Amino acid sequence: MAQVEATTQREIAARPDDVFDALADYGEVREKLLPGHFSEYEVREGGDGEGTVVHWKLQATSKRIRDCLMDVTEPTDGELVEKDRNSSMVTTWRVTPGNGEGTARVTVTTVWNGAGGIGGFFEKTFAPKGLARIYDELLVKLAAETEKAERARKTEEKKAGEGEKAAPEAAEAAESAGAAKGAAEADESAESAKPDESAESAESAKSAEKEGESAAKKDEAPEEESAKPAEGEAGTAGDTEK
């Protein structure tokens, strides 16, 4: 029996680690990625990468349905291997960095032992193309799932960066507003103090005026008193002459 091999690959605009994690998530993600050719999906053990046992039926053609019970292993980083307990089928997923920064290339290869004779010839000729189309559909869904998550992650990072940038600016604006408020309050206090100073000046002027008037009265009083004796002396002198 000749070995049959089907392979396909796709570039995905998401980080390789995130893409691999999505593929290895048999409990939540993998079932959502499967095209209509898969049915009766069930996680029997585990659910996340190494140690998972998962069941499904795969209808690769209208005449053949494979009942698969897969043991999942992770031989190396970025590699996921599914071995069927019910047949010779082995599917290997490899996730490597893509051509662009922050992108991934996913390659999926499935091998199995084909039939002999003329049937084996047709199987080896046509089966790989049909299985590759099935996995192409799965990879399209994988890309949509992971690229959506990647866009959401970048949006959150952008918001966080803008928040970090805005915080110092807000603090500076608040500080400037506080300084302006303080200056305005100081000006207001100064303006409020001016009438009081004017009142004090007016009061001082009045006091000075009163003091001046008192001093003038004191100066005038002795002159009047000294003038009275002089008048008396003049009268006495007149009497003497008489």
C-alpha positions in Angstrom: 0.0 0.0 0.0 1.3 3.4 -1.0 1.3 6.3 1.5 -1.0 9.2 0.6 -0.2 12.7 1.6 -2.3 15.9 1.5 -0.9 19.3 2.5 -1.9 23.0 2.5 -0.8 26.2 4.2 -1.9 29.7 4.9 -0.4 33.0 6.1 -2.4 34.5 9.1 -2.1 38.1 10.4 -1.8 37.1 14.0 1.1 36.2 16.3 2.3 32.5 16.0 1.8 31.8 19.7 -1.8 33.0 19.5 -2.5 30.9 16.4 -1.0 27.8 17.9 -3.0 28.3 21.1 -6.2 28.5 19.1 -5.5 25.3 17.2 -4.6 23.5 20.4 -7.8 24.6 22.1 -10.0 21.5 21.5 -12.3 22.4 24.3 -13.5 25.8 23.0 -12.0 26.8 19.6 -11.4 23.8 17.4 -15.0 22.8 17.0 -15.9 26.3 15.8 -13.2 26.0 13.1 -14.4 22.7 11.6 -16.2 22.8 8.1 -19.3 20.8 7.5 -17.4 17.7 6.5 -16.8 17.1 10.2 -19.5 15.7 12.5 -20.0 14.1 16.0 -17.2 16.2 17.5 -16.5 15.2 21.1 -13.5 15.8 23.4 -13.0 12.5 25.4 -10.0 13.6 27.4 -8.1 16.8 28.1 -9.0 19.6 25.8 -5.9 21.7 25.5 -3.0 20.4 23.4 -0.9 17.5 24.7 -2.9 14.6 26.1 -6.1 15.5 24.5 -8.3 12.6 23.0 -10.9 13.9 20.6 -13.4 12.2 18.4 -15.0 13.2 15.1 -16.3 11.8 11.8 -14.8 13.1 8.6 -16.6 12.8 5.3 -13.9 13.4 2.8 -16.0 12.2 -0.1 -19.6 11.4 -0.7 -18.9 7.6 -0.4 -16.4 7.5 2.5 -16.8 8.6 6.1 -13.9 8.1 8.5 -14.6 7.5 12.2 -11.6 9.2 13.9 -10.4 9.0 17.5 -7.4 11.2 17.7 -4.6 11.2 20.3 -2.9 14.7 20.4 0.7 15.3 21.1 3.1 18.3 20.9 6.5 16.9 19.9 8.1 20.3 19.5 7.3 23.9 20.0 4.7 25.1 17.4 3.9 21.5 16.3 0.6 19.6 17.0 0.2 16.0 16.0 -3.1 14.1 15.8 -2.9 10.3 15.4 -6.0 8.3 14.6 -6.5 5.2 16.8 -8.8 3.7 14.2 -6.6 4.0 11.1 -3.1 4.9 9.9 -4.1 8.6 9.5 -1.7 11.2 11.1 -2.3 15.0 10.8 0.5 17.4 11.7 0.0 21.1 12.3 3.0 23.4 12.2 2.9 27.0 13.1 5.9 29.2 12.3 6.6 32.9 11.9 5.1 34.3 8.7 6.7 36.7 6.2 5.5 39.8 8.0 6.2 41.0 11.5 3.6 39.5 13.9 2.2 37.1 11.4 2.1 33.3 11.3 2.3 30.6 8.7 0.2 27.5 9.3 1.0 24.3 7.4 -1.2 21.2 7.8 -0.1 17.8 6.5 -2.1 14.5 6.6 -0.7 11.1 5.7 -2.2 7.7 5.6 -1.8 4.3 4.0 -3.8 4.2 0.8 -5.5 1.2 -0.8 -3.9 -1.0 -3.4 -4.6 -1.6 -7.0 -6.6 0.8 -9.2 -8.5 2.1 -6.2 -5.3 3.1 -4.6 -4.2 5.0 -7.7 -7.3 7.1 -7.8 -7.1 7.6 -4.0 -3.6 8.9 -4.3 -4.5 11.1 -7.2 -7.7 12.7 -6.0 -8.0 12.3 -2.2 -5.1 14.8 -1.4 -6.8 17.5 -3.3 -10.2 17.0 -1.7 -8.7 16.9 1.8 -6.6 20.0 1.1 -9.8 21.9 0.2 -11.3 20.8 3.5 -8.4 22.1 5.5 -8.3 25.3 3.5 -11.8 26.0 4.8 -10.6 25.3 8.3 -7.6 27.6 7.9 -9.9 30.4 6.6 -11.9 30.1 9.8 -8.8 29.9 11.9 -7.5 33.1 10.3 -10.8 34.9 10.9 -10.8 33.8 14.6 -7.2 34.8 15.4 -7.1 38.0 13.3 -10.2 39.3 15.0 -8.6 38.6 18.4 -5.4 40.3 17.2 -7.3 43.4 16.1 -9.0 43.5 19.5 -5.6 43.2 21.3 -4.1 46.0 19.3 -7.1 48.2 20.0 -6.7 47.6 23.7 -3.0 48.3 23.6 -3.6 51.6 21.7 -6.2 52.7 24.3 -3.8 51.8 27.1 -1.0 53.8 25.4 -3.2 56.8 24.9 -4.3 56.6 28.5 -0.7 56.5 29.7 0.1 59.5 27.4 -3.0 61.5 28.5 -2.4 61.0 32.3 0.7 63.3 32.4 -1.0 65.9 30.2 -4.1 65.9 32.4 -1.9 66.3 35.5 -0.1 69.2 33.8 -3.4 70.8 32.8 -4.7 70.4 36.3 -1.6 71.9 37.8 -1.8 74.9 35.4 -5.5 75.3 36.2 -4.6 75.3 39.9 -1.9 77.9 39.5 -4.3 80.1 37.5 -6.9 79.7 40.2 -4.4 80.6 42.9 -3.3 83.7 41.0 -6.9 84.8 40.4 -7.6 84.4 44.2 -4.5 86.4 45.0 -5.6 89.2 42.7 -9.0 89.1 44.2 -7.6 89.3 47.7 -5.4 92.3 46.6 -8.4 94.1 45.1 -10.4 93.5 48.3 -7.6 94.9 50.4 -7.4 98.2 48.5 -10.6 99.8 49.9 -9.5 99.0 53.4 -6.1 100.8 52.8 -8.0 103.8 51.4 -10.2 103.9 54.5 -7.2 103.7 56.7 -5.5 106.5 54.8 -8.5 108.7 55.1 -8.8 107.9 58.8 -5.1 108.8 59.2 -5.6 112.1 57.3 -8.6 113.0 59.5 -6.5 112.2 62.7 -3.7 114.4 61.4 -6.1 117.2 60.6 -7.6 117.0 64.1 -4.1 117.0 65.7 -3.2 120.1 63.6 -6.3 121.9 64.7 -5.6 121.1 68.3 -2.0 122.3 68.0 -3.2 125.6 66.4 -5.6 126.2 69.2 -2.9 125.7 71.8 -0.7 128.2 70.0 -3.4 130.8 69.9 -4.4 130.5 73.6 -1.1 131.8 75.1 -1.1 134.8 72.8 -4.6 135.9 74.1 -3.5 135.4 77.7 -0.3 137.4 77.3 -2.3 140.2 75.7 -4.7 140.6 78.7 -2.0 141.7 81.2 -0.6 144.2 78.7 -4.0 145.8 78.5 -4.1 146.0 82.4 -0.7 147.5 82.6 -1.7 150.2 80.1 -4.6 151.2 82.3 -2.5 151.4 85.4 -0.1 153.6 83.7 -2.8 156.0 82.7 -4.0 156.2 86.2 -0.6 157.1 87.4 -0.2 159.9 84.9 -3.5 161.3 86.1 
